Amino acid sequence: MTSITWTNEYITPTYSRIEIALEKGNGYYVFDEEGNRYLDFTAGIGVNSLGYQHKEWLSATQSQLNLLQHTSNLFYTNPGAQLAQKLCTRTGMKHVLFVNSGAESNEVAIKVARKYGHQKDPNKHKILTLSNSFHGRTVTTLSATGQDVFHQYFDPFTEGFEFVQTNNLEDLRTKIDQSVCAIMIELVQGEGGVVPLDQTFVEAVVEVCEQNDCLLIIDEVQTGIGRTGKLFAYEHFGLKPDVVTSAKGLGNGLPIGAALLGEKVEHVLEPGDHGSTFGGNPVVAAGANVVLDTMTDNFLTQITENGDWLKEKLLALDGVESVSGLGLMIGVTFKSLSAKEVVAKAKEEGVLFLTAKEKVRLLPPLIIDEQAIDEAVNCIKNILKVEVGVS
Ligand SMILES: *Cc1c(COP(=O)(O)O)cnc(C)c1O
């Protein structure tokens, strides 16, 4: 088993991996090197939105590979232009900047916010984020992440971030002032344990942004591109953000990040202010165009219905304590089993789940159907029956 032994021997051990070497996928199933099949409710951490071997996506990326794999951003190419046009048309945002990951898209948002603030007043550079948030692994996005465990070893961290207690209006009002150039939030905290923000808190964030001329940045790296049943989760909250960041689900597995810039900031970045060698790569963008084209109203409605149905079935199980989330971004806690225990048992049963803090996290491909939902729910039902004797 060279995959596992060589990974452990030669790849820096920064991940706690699951003992499976995956070889191929089809639809919502993946197969390991021994040919065992697994129902995949991880989707590469909310990335493989169209599942595996999706026909149009394969055909678009393969055709582009046959034409041209990369050009740099010194030239014009069609796939990225199309993708930017689609993203702007569907959201009302004005400009897009393509990068390669979620952290990088948040770096763009942070740079836009800092320059926006700087143009008003050199001291307007503070960015408020939330406790329990997650914004990425670069030094600056770690600095923006409101969890102490991420603020070790790599100091000095980037200055100018302050954390507001999630869903705490009073704390928000205490920390806002004219030195704040932006507030950056996830609408459903993903890594933080599938925690949706309260509507009243989100409304207060919008209000203080308006009163203090600071930008509203929505980190939609995990929640975006259909995951919650809308193209972007901010639509659930009726927001008009200044910056939206996207990554995970946008490329269906090929690396891409995007920062979408609204009216207020469309002209903030100028030539030389930012760049990326690979950003907007034509093969990745050709695939992302298919992802966006797939996100029709019908498809998004299906995601909502499947998500609601999945949540309802999970809540009906005796051993389930709570179910949170929006669309197909779902967190589950159990009365007498830990998330880790459930994930380990499910793997033995041929179903792959994620964890997020104390929750089992479900991020299936967005193409799942009744059969996949039944299979996942039955798996959990069996685990509960065997382990704690409930059904
Ligand atoms: C995953 C994630 C990121 C980081 O994305 P990478 O592609 O790993 O850099 C940032 N923000 C949120 C909300 C995420 O879920």
The ligand as an SDF file (V2000), in Angstrom:
LIG
                    3D

 15 15  0  0  0  0  0  0  0  0999 V2000
  -12.3340   26.2210    3.7640 C   0  0  0  0  0  0  0  0  0  0  0  0
  -12.5760   27.6140    4.1450 C   0  0  0  0  0  0  0  0  0  0  0  0
  -11.6100   28.6070    3.9470 C   0  0  0  0  0  0  0  0  0  0  0  0
  -10.2200   28.2910    3.4400 C   0  0  0  0  0  0  0  0  0  0  0  0
  -10.2380   27.7750    2.1450 O   0  0  0  0  0  0  0  0  0  0  0  0
   -8.9170   27.1050    1.5290 P   0  0  0  0  0  0  0  0  0  0  0  0
   -9.3200   26.8130    0.1080 O   0  0  0  0  0  0  0  0  0  0  0  0
   -8.6220   25.8960    2.3200 O   0  0  0  0  0  0  0  0  0  0  0  0
   -7.8530   28.1280    1.6160 O   0  0  0  0  0  0  0  0  0  0  0  0
  -11.9320   29.9150    4.2620 C   0  0  0  0  0  0  0  0  0  0  0  0
  -13.1570   30.2400    4.7270 N   0  0  0  0  0  0  0  0  0  0  0  0
  -14.1140   29.3210    4.9410 C   0  0  0  0  0  0  0  0  0  0  0  0
  -15.4480   29.7340    5.4630 C   0  0  0  0  0  0  0  0  0  0  0  0
  -13.8540   27.9680    4.6650 C   0  0  0  0  0  0  0  0  0  0  0  0
  -14.7970   27.0480    4.8980 O   0  0  0  0  0  0  0  0  0  0  0  0
  1  2  1  0
  2  3  1  0
  2 14  2  0
  3  4  1  0
  3 10  2  0
  4  5  1  0
  5  6  1  0
  6  7  2  0
  6  8  1  0
  6  9  1  0
 10 11  1  0
 11 12  2  0
 12 13  1  0
 12 14  1  0
 14 15  1  0
M  END
$$$$
